Amino acid sequence: MKNLIYILFIFPFWVYSQDTTNVEVCTHDQTHLQTYAVTGGPNQYYWSVTGGVIESGSGTNSIVVNWLNVPYSMYLIQVSVVSNAGCPGNTVQLWVDIDECSYDGVYIPNAFTPQDPDGINDVFQVVGQNLEEIEMYIFNRWGELIYEIHHIDDSWDGTYLGEPCQQDAYVWFLKYRFVGNSFFEEIRGHVTLVR
């Protein structure tokens, strides 16, 4: 994702900037690395970033900031521009709102269509990235355990004891652990089997 701060070089320097940008810090797709740039010619650029770390580009018109492990809050990025002729320009400011990643690495579908001739959504399974261990338990409406999943590649085909289950809502419980974590997380939900 690239955010631009526009600077128009006219004497005296006039500065146009974007006021605020939101960043969701996610590790699975590298969105914690953000590029910020100003337009302009061969000038000197002095960047200041609160909270994040400048990974590359310091002194140039474009920087890459690492927001990983930064607490969720508002942070200020500033750049001061000095022309090669030594004329100072204004300081441009951009507020960055660091938010929690809306994708937590685990996705559980809420419906599936087993034995449907289209070949789409035929199984119910956990979809995730960087999962080390999972345990999923699927129950019918009477609380009877009808299926267990213990590996990320496992799935439920909508059967119980070899027979197709009826169209209904089924409750599931998932316990999972990400790579590098020593603790498990738990979530609950339901899935609708559609025939």
N, C-alpha and C positions, 0 to 999 in steps of 0.2 A: 504494500500500500504506500503510496507516495503522497505527501502533503506539501503543497507549495505555498510559500509566502512570497507575494509579489512585491517587488521594489522597483519603482520607476525613478530613473536617475535624471533629475532636472535640478538646476540650482534654484533655491536650496533643495536638498533632497526631500522628495515627497514619498511617504511610505504608505503602502496599502497592505493590509495583512488580514489573514483569517483569524477570527477571535478565539474560537474553541474547536477542538476536534476530539472525538471519542475514540479510544483504542480499547479493544477487548484483548486482554493478554492471554493468549492460548499457546501452549507449547507444541501441540500436535501439528500445527501448520505454520509455525515460525512467525505468527503475527506479533510476537513480542519484540521483533526487530522492525523498526519503522524508519522510513527515509523522510527527511525534511530538507527542503531546498529553497533557495532564493534565486530569483532571476537576476542577471546582471553580467557585467563584463569582468575584466581582469582587476579585481579589487581584493582587499584584505577583509577576511570575515572572522569575527570573534564570537564564538558560540558559547552560550551558558545554558546548561540543562540541569534543572533540579530534579532529583529523584532517579532519573535514568542514567545510563552510562553511554557516552559517545564511543561507539565501536570503531567508526572510521569516518574520515572526511574532515576532521578538525582543521580549521584554517581555510577550508574550501567553501564553495557555495552550496554544498550538499553534505549532510551528515546522516549516519545511520545510528539510531539510538536503541539500546537494549532496555526494555521495560520489565524484563523477567525478575521476579521476586520483589517487585516494587509494591508497597501497600496500595490498595485501591484508594485513590484520592485525585486531587487536581494538582498538576505540576506545570511549571513555567519553562518554556523554551524561549531564549532571547538570542538575537543575532545583531551585532553592531557591524556596520559596513564602513570602511575607510577606503576612499578611492586611492589608486596608485599615485595620484597627485598630492595625497595627504589631506584631502578634504573629508572631514568626518560627516557621516550621515546619521540619520536617526537610528534608534534601536527598535527593532521589530519584535513584538511579543506574540506568542501563541500559547494559549492555555491548553493543556492536554489532560483529558479526563480518563484516567486509567480505570477500567471496569473489569469485573470478573468475566472470565470466558463463559459464554452461554453454551458452549459445547463442552461437556464435562468428560468426554472421552468414551461414554457409553450411550448407546442408543438401543431402545427396546421398542419394536413395532407394537402397535395396538390392535392389529388384525392380521389374519393370514387366511389363505384359501387352499388348503391341502387337496390334492387329487383333482385340482382344477385343470382343464386341458390347456390353458394358456401358458403354463410353465412359469408363471410369475407369482411370487409370494406363496410358494408351496410349502414352505417350512417356517417354523417360528424359531428364531435364534437371536442371541445377543450379538450386537455389532459394536465393535470398539477398537480402540488403538491402545497399544502399550499395556494390555491386560496380561498379568502374570498368572493369576488364578481366578477361576469363577466357580460358583456353585449356584445352580438355579433349580428351584423346585416348583413344579406346576401342579395345581390342585383343581379339582372339579368343584361345583357349587356346594357339595356336601362336605368339603374339607378333606376329601380323600386324595392322597398323593398319587398322581397318575404318571408323572414323568420327572426325571432328573437329568440335568445337564452338568457336566464337570469339566468341559474343555471348550474353549472359544470356538472351535470348529464344529462342535456338536449342535444338533438342532432337533426339534420335535416335529414329527410329520403328521400330528393330529390323530394318532392312534393310541389305544390303551389295550394291552395284552393282545396285540395283533389285530384288533378290530377298530374300524373308524369311530372316532368320538362324534357325538352329536354336535350340531351347530349350537354354540352357547358361548358364554363368557367364562374364562378360566382365570383363576388368580395365580400369580407367580410371586416368588420371593427370590431375590438375587443378592448374593454376597460375592463381592469381587475385590481384587487387589491389583493395583497398578505396578508395573515394573519399578523396582527401587523403593517401594513403600513397604513398611513392615506391618501396616494395619489394613484391615478389611473395611470396606464401605458396604452398606446395605440399602437396598431400595425395594419397594413393593409396587405392584400394579396389577393390571388385568389385560388379557388379550382376548379378542373375539375370534372364534373359529367360525368362518363363513363357508357354507357348502352350497 
